[in-house]
Structures are given as C-alpha cells and as structure tokens.
Amino acid sequence: MAWTRNKPTSTLFRLWSGIACVAGALERRVWAEVVDKQAFPNLYVLLVGGPGSGKSVAISPTKQLWRKTKGLHIAPHSMTSASMLDAFRDARRACVSEAGKPLPPYHAISAAASEFIVFCPAYDLEFLGRLTDIYDCDDDIRIRRKYIESGEEQIISNPCMNLLAGIQPDIMKSLFPEEAWGGGFTSRLLMIYCGEQVNVPSLFGVHASKDELELALLAHLKLLADPKLQGKFFFETEAALRLGEWHSLGGPPKPMHPKLQHYNTRRTTMHIIKLSMIASASRAPGELIVRDEDVTRALSWLISAEEKMPDIFRAMVGRSDGEVLRELHYFLWQLHVRRKKPIPRSILVKFLEDRVPQEKILRLIDIAQMGKRIKSSGITSSGEPCFEPLPLASVALDE
C-alpha cells in the first residue's frame, strides 16, 4: 500500500491487488486442512469499475512484481482453453521437503489482465468451466482433445491458478448472462467494486523515490515463492474459535443480493480461509501460523469488499440518471398522495439504493431538488430531512 500510494486508483483496488500479489507467490505449496480437504490460498480477484476508476493502474504493480520474482509463471494476456493448457504445461514447479527429498511437482500460473474481456473474450462455457476446476486445485487435469497432436491423454499434475483482472460493469453485463450467476465460476470470484473516477493527483509533480520499497517487496515475495516454503498452515486456538463462531453464525454480515446467493455458500471455505493464510504470509513469511490478528485482518478485507458488491449489479443495469429520477418522482408522488405528509429522506435513500450504486444516492437527491422534482419540507422529530414531490404537471412543463 505504501509503494502504490499516490497512484490514481482507489484504495480498495490497491489493497486487493496487493492481496492477489501475495496469493500468486504462494501458489499451492501451502495449504490449510478444512473439513478433511486441502484449501490453497489461490484467488480469482476481479476489479470492477467504469472507465477511469484505476483498474489497470492497480493491476500493473502486481504484474510488475510477479514478473520480477524468480520462478513465477505469468499467463498470456489472452487465452483460449487450449492455450491455457499449453501455459500450464510450461509452468512446472518442483518442491523439496525439509529433509531435501523431492516432492510431487505442480503446475502454477498467475494471470494479471487489465481487461478481463481480453483474457476471456466471450462467455465460453468450456473456458470458464476449466477455470472453475483449476480454482479448486484438484490433483490433475486430464486432456484428450484434437488440439493435442499425439492424440494421447495429457496429464497436468497439481494445477493452480491465480487471477487478477479488471472489468467494466457494462461489459460484465454482456459477458455474464443471467444463468452465469447460478454457476460455479462466478461464486468463486472476489468482485471488488469502485464506481468513482479517480483523478490524477499531479501530472508533473516530483515524487520521492520508492526503489527501497520495491526492493523490500521483492525480497518478501522471494521468500513466499521459494520452493522450500511448503506445508500446512496451523491455526492457533483463538483463530480457529473465531473462524468457527463466525461460520456457525452464517458469516455475518452477508452481502444481500439474489445474484450472490451461490457466492454466500462458499465464503468460509473458498474465501476467508484463503485470506487468513494470505494475511499470515503477509505478516510473517515462512511462519505458516494463522493467528487471531490474521483472521481479524482477513475478515476486514472481505467485509469491506462485500459491502460494495451489490452495487456492481446496480451499475450493470445501465439506466440513465434521468430514468432513475423519473422513477423516484413517480414513486414519491404516489406515496405522498397516500400519506399526505412529507417523506423522510431515508425512504428516498432506500428507493435509490436498490437502483443505483451507493455513491450516486445523495447526488441524485440533490439533483432532484435542483431540477424541481422535489422540495425540502422540514425535518422529523429525530432530525431527519423530509421532502415533498412537486406536482407532475409543473415538472413536465419545466422539462
């Protein structure tokens, strides 16, 4: 975060780019035992935002660090299902035990794509299905297809993939049809949303050198990417109890949106366990111990991202501000006819939060006042501002 300070991108994008960076260095040499199954710290992180939100600016430093870290294999910017398998065949990694004995090899690649639509140019069921299988880090991928010249079955043992990519809500809407949200791939995505454009702080300003920070980060990643770093994470008692209690309560607070129904079922095993390992590796590379502070950190990461996830689907709707304002005015007029008294601002906020991203809500209320659709009408006993809609005829006349 210190190394990327002053870059024209959001804090949330910078944070998750860093989290993905650590995950890419760990690959699948470390794991946690969860319900008699190994969970590895690989992630699929999708930065979601409009043009100018700083997606590529946030992704670029991670790509830079990955490329400078010896041994990591970087995926091509654009792949088909066939070329992805070619990339895996070229990404063989070997491990050794503490006693110096060789361990079974694995195949790991990391992908950093400023535009997910370049990485995956269409809703390709085979390609996304392959990504889904690889995310789970199963024992091997077996392929016998026409694009294998020998015609023999090819085996890619112990695959692992990390993905960091950017996408715009409008493109997301066209790339992922409605049925995609009931599938396995989207439930494995950590979608990080920023709906605001980020201004460049200074075009020609002179900034202090950050070479020392970069060298420190590369030294840290070298430790995480070392083939000798391998083994199972141990969860301290406090950390295990904290995670167990959070899981038994249903993982509060959950993101509430119908399209996130399948995502919510996998938050513990697919996300918070992984993030806890990443937090530990970030704090103390090589320790392989998840402490209570790591769980606290992981939960803060996840919850801060999930607070904005429903905004993604509001942004995907793509309605203009004018359309939303007309809906708001009509809704308020009907409500005012029934209630015959001013309407608290909380009702306006509730109406708008189901239709637009959070950062637009207060601005649209201000625009509705300036456009003479509504007028201020005092405050409630609790101090909340109230509004009344102006007559439909007068608004139409003004327009």
N, C-alpha and C positions, 0 to 999 in steps of 0.2 A: 504493500500500500504506500509506503514511503517512496519507493522507486518510481511509482507511476503517478505521484502527486503532481498536480497542475496540468495533467493531460485532459483534453476536452472530452471527457466521458463521465458517466455517473459513478458515484461511489460504489453502488451495488454491482455495476458491471466490472469495475476494477477488482472488487472483492472476489467475485465468483471466477474471474479469470485467474486470479491467484490460487484459489482453491483447486481449480481444474489443473493448474500447473503442477501442484504437488501430487495430485492423483496420477497424472501422466508419468511422473518419475517413479512412483511406487509400483506401477503395473500390477502384476499378480503374484509377486514374490512374498507378499504378506497377506494375512487374512484373519478373519475372526470366525469362531465357531458359533453359528446361530441355528438353533433347532436341528442339530446334527447335520448341518450343512455349512460349507465354507462360504463366507461372504468376502469378496475382494473390494478394494477401495477405488475401483474404476467408476467413472461418472460420464453421463451424457448431459452436458450443460448447453442450453440454448438461450442466448441473449436476445430478447425480443424488444424491438423498438422501431420507431419510424426513422426516416432519413435524418441524419444529423444528431442522432441520440448517442453516438460514440461507440457503436458495437465494434467496428473494426479497430478503432483506437485502443479499446480494451483488450481485444484478442491478440493484437500484434506483439505486445511484450511477452506473452506466454509462448507464442510461436518462436520468438527470438531466443528465449531461454531454453526451450526444448531443443532447438537446433544446435545450440552451443553445448549441450550436455551430452557427453560421450556415451554412446551405446543406445540411446533412444532412437526409435524408428518413426519417422514422420510420414503420415499418409499423404498421397497426392491430393491436390485441391479438389479434383473432380474424379469420381469413381463410378464404375458400374459394379454389379455383383461379381462379375468375372475379374475385373482389375483389382477389386478389394481382396479377393483370394490370392491374386498374384502378390499383392503387397504383403499379405500375411506370410506367404512362403519365403519372402526375402527378409522377414523380421524375426528370425530365430534368435533366441536368447538362451544362454546357459547359466545355470546356478551351481554353486558348490555349497556343501554343508560346512558347519563349523569345523568338522574333522577333516575337511579338504576333499571329501568324496563328492563326485559329480551327482547332481540331482536331475530329474527329468527335465528336458528343455521345454521352453514355452515360446509362443509367438505373440508379440505385443506391438501394436501400433497406436500412435496418437495422432488425432486429426484436429487441425485448427483451421476453420474455414470462416472467412468474414461473411460469406453469404451461403447459407445452408442450401439454397436453391441451386447453387453451382455444384456443391458437394452431392446433392441428390436432386436432379433437375425435374423429377416428376414423382407422383405418388406410385412408386414402384413397389408392389407388394413383395416381390422376391427380395429386393434390396433391403427394404425395411424389416422384413422377416429375418433376414440374415443378421442385420444389426441387433435385433431383439435376442436372437440365440447367442450371439457373441457377448452381449452385455452380461449374460448370466455366467460367463466363464466356465462353460462345460468342458469336459475332458478333451474333446476333439471335434473337428469339423471334417466330415467325410463327403467328398465330392466325386461324382462320376457324371460328367457333362460333355457335351460335344466340343466345348472350347478347350478341353484337355486333349492334346494331340495324341498322346499314347493310348487314350481310351481306358486307361487303368484308373482305379479308385485312388484319389489323392487324400492323404490324411494330414490335417494341420493340428498338431497336438497342443493342448492347453492354450487356446486363443484368449486374447484380452484386448480390449479397445477402450480408449478414452476419446471423447468427442467434445470439442468446444466450438460452437458455431453461432452465427448471428442470423436473424431473420426479421422481416417486417411483418406486422400484423396482417396487412392486406395479402401478402404473398402466402402467409401461413394459412389464411382462409382458403385460398385456392389449392394449396399443396396438400392440406389435410382435410379431406371431405368429412362429412358428419360421422360416417361409420368408423373413421380412423380413431376417434376418441374412445371407442369401445375395444380397441386392440391393445396389444401388449407394448408396442413401441412407445406410444405417447405416454403411457403410465410410467415409463422408465425415464422420461425426460424431466430434468430440473429446469423449468422455464423461468427466466429472470427478466422482469419487465421494467422498462423505463419509458414513459410516454413523453418526456420533455426533451426538447433540443438543448444541447449543451453548447454554450458559447466558448470560443477560444479565448483564454484569459489574456493573452498578449501575442500579437503576430510576430513582433521583432524583439521581444524582451530577452535579456540575457539571464539565463537561469544557471544556478550553481551546478557544478559537475556532479553526476550521480554514478561515476565509474566505480567508486568504492562499494556502493550499494549493490551494483550489478555483480561485482566480484564476490560479494558475500552471498548473494542469492545463488550464484553458480556453484559456489563451494557447498552450500546446503543441498542443492539438487544433486551434486555429485555423490554425496553421502546417501541420498534417497535412492539414486539409480544404481548404486553399487550392487553387483550380483551377489555379494556376500551378505547383504541385508535381506534376510528371508526368515519366515517363521510366523507363528501365530501370535496375535495380539492378546495380551492378558488384560481383562477388565477388573480394576480394583473393586472391592465390595461396594463402596459408595457409588461408584459409577454404574455398576450393574443394577443396584437397587433403584437408582434414579431412572435409568432407562426402563427397567421393568415396571415401575409405577406409572411412568408416562405412557407406556404401551397399554397397560391394563385399563387406563382411563380413556383410551381411544385416541391418544396423541393430541391433546388439546394445545392450541386451538387449531382446528382443521380448516383448510380453505373450503369455502362453501360455494360450489358451482356444479351443476349437473355433469359437465364435461370432465370434472376432476374426480368423479366417483371411483374409477378404477385406480387412479393415482393414489387416492387416500388409503386404499387397501394395502399398499406396499411401502408406506412411508417409513416404517420401522426397519424392515429387513433390507430395503433397497436404498434408503437414503440416510437415515440418521445413524445407523451402524457404520456405514461407509464414511460419513462426515466425521464421526467420532475418531475413527482411525486417522483420517487426514489431519484433524486438529492435533492429535498426539504427535504425528510425524512432523508437523509444522513447528510444534513446541520443542520437541526433543528427538531429532532423527536418530534412529537406531535403538531407542528405548523399548519400543513395542509394548508400552503400557498405556492403557486408556484410563485417565484419572477423571475425577468428578469435574474438574475445570474444563477438560476436553469435551465432556458431554454438554456442559453449560454452553460452551462456545459453539458446538455443533448445532444445538437447539436454537441458539440466537441466529445463526446463519440461515437455517431452514425456515424459521418462522418469519424472519424479515423478508425472505423471498416469497413465501406463500401469501403474505398479506396482500401482495400486488398481483398474484396470479389471476384472480378473477377479472382484473382489468384487461388482461390480454383478450378475453373473449368479447368484452365490450368494444375494445378497439378494433376487433375483427369484423364487427357488424358493419362498420364503414358508413354509418349515416352522418349526414352533414349536421353542423351545429344548428342550422336553421330548422331542419326537420325535428330535431330534439326539442327546440324551443317552442315550436308549434304544438308538439305533443304535450309539453309541460303546461302551456297556456290552456289548452283544451281540458286537461286533467284538473287544473286548479279552478277553472270556471265551473265545471260540473260539481266539484267539491264545495265551492263557495255557495252555489245555489242551494245545496242541501243543508250546509252548516249555518249559512247566513252570519258568518263571523270571520274575522281574519284567520289566516292559516299560518301556523308556526313554521319557521324555516326548516325544522327537522323533517317535515313532511316533504318539502321540496327536495331536500338532500336525499331522502330515501327514494323518491321517484327517479332522481337523476343517477344515483349510484347503480341502478340496475340497467342503465343505458349508456353511460359514458365512463371513461376512466376517472379515478378519484381526482386527479389534478385539474380536471375541467369543471368540476361541480360548482365551486364558488364563482369561478369566472363566468359561467353561464347564468347564474343567478344575477350577477352584476349586469350582464348584457341584457337580460330580460327586463331589468329596471330601466336601463338606458334606452331600450327600444320601446318603452311604454307598453309592455305586455303586463307587467305587474307594478305595484307601487307599495312602498313601505307603509305599514299601518300599526305602528306602536310596538310594544313588547309584551310578552306574557308575564305572569306573576313571578316566574323564575328567571326573568331577564332575557328570554329568547326573542329575537326579532320576529315580527309577523308581517305577512304580505296579503294583498288583495289583488285579484286579477282585474285588469281594466276591461271594459266591455269589448266583446269580439268585434262589434261594428267599428269602433274607433280604431282598433288595431288594424283592421282591414283597410280603413280609409287612409291611415298613415302609410301603410305599405304601398 
